[in-house]
Amino acid sequence: MITDLVRADFWEPPGELGFETRFGDLLKDAELTAQFCLDPRAPRPELVQAATHLYIRLQAIPSVLLNYKICVDFGLPLHPTQYIDYVRFEKNPDAYMPSTRKLAQELFLESIDIVRSAYRLKPICPMRLAGLRARIPEFLTGFLYTNTPDKYTWRASEPLAIKAVAEKVKKAGFAPDLIVGAAHGSIRPALLLAELLDCELYFLRFSMFKRDDEQPIRSASDEVYLERFRSKKVLLFDEDVAKGRTLKAFATCFQGQAAELRTASVLRHYLAPFDPDFVGEVFYDD
């Protein structure tokens, strides 16, 4: 797995976390880096550097396609350089053709599966990354993706801490059929957690503090997907819990929509009033 090769200081965000690139270029870079990581002749130092680079950047792929899906599902305008403010823009669900909405959902699901194959360093993942780049709408290849470092999201991306969550879930005898991550911060750690727990993975945008979301953003396509798990076990995931308002509200919104519902986070502040069912590490003030 790629995380076996990753070496980084997870206490402080590295400079490489702050980057800006066209989405098409990001996909091409991921494809070439994955090819290098799969080369058995690659020198160990360069291999570690490439794996760490890939781990940092892969989360951008489902992140961009989730935002694209939201815009298409709710009839929001598409902007080549910035995410559209869902809260403050008027919605027009009929703005896009049903075929466009269908493709947006397919690309989103495909992006999650492709990145998971890259986490596993499956030989087919470079080809799948190239295929995704060929399939996305031309508009998206030019989308300017900007990544801003967040120290707690980065700390929650530490593989050992994510493995600690997985072990606690397994020890409790809870085997989720699905993890639903509160995007976008949860994307990188949730991808690894889903691999460790061998279950399906889905994301809903839910950002109470950075994006002023009052509840998880759920479209008709989301409802269709989630309905499959109404009689199954679902794990709701947020990467860190400072106060716990987001994860608590997430759980409230999902009540009655799964046979068993649990919550998890990688990090939890020791004073947070909400305590998830599973926590990797408790953190204190710096």
Secondary structure, DSSP 8 states (H G I E B T S, - for coil): -GGGT----SSS--GGGSEEEEHHHHHHHHHHHHHHHT-TTS-HHHHHHHHHHHHHHTTHHHHHHHHHHHHHHHT----SSS---TTTS---TTSS-HHHHHHHHHHHHHHHHHHHHHHTT-TTHHHHHHHHHHHS-HHHHT-EEEE---HHHHHTT-HHHHHHHHHHHHHTT---SEEEEEETTTHHHHHHHHHHHT-EEEEEE--TTTS--SS----HHHHHHHHTTTTSEEEEEEEEESS-HHHHHHHHHHTTSSSEEEEEEEEEETT-S---SEEEEEE---
